[in-house]
């Protein structure tokens, strides 16, 4: 009976006990989805629960999209929470977080901007590069005056910006 219930899409764990003389007690723990997961090899969509476990079920909820190598869902979920806290002062939310097979990080924000964090570096850790960008962004945004599509934070002592117009122009030349 337990195995049958645990095969249901939204059931994380089931406990079944016999209650004497003629009853059965059933306790179900449901998955609480917090993000979507893309299986890198096949592109199939799954869900990630609050424990970082990947499961299959139907959902149309609005949640961030996580994408990374198999077995990395817990790591992506932890990093998503960490990066989300850091980005709060800017008033943006992460709608997508990807980790490449080479362990390079990429964030998609709800304002349409993409942030390329790249790989962890000893001389310029991810958190330091992101914190530097967050501190500089309000002033840079005033000075730039255009909508930024990509912020490339892979540099140890700065970052590069690509405007939406530059991307459209590059696509037009192809």
ABEGO torsion letter per residue (X at the ends): XAAAAAABAABABBBBBBBOAABBBBBBBBBBBABBBBBAAAGBBBBBBAAGBBBBBBBABBBBBBBBBBGAAAAAAAAAAAAAAAAAAAGBBBABBBBBAAGBBBBBBAAGBBBBAEBBBAABBAAAAAAAAAAAAAAAAAAAGBBBABBBAABAABBBBBBAAAAAAAAAAX
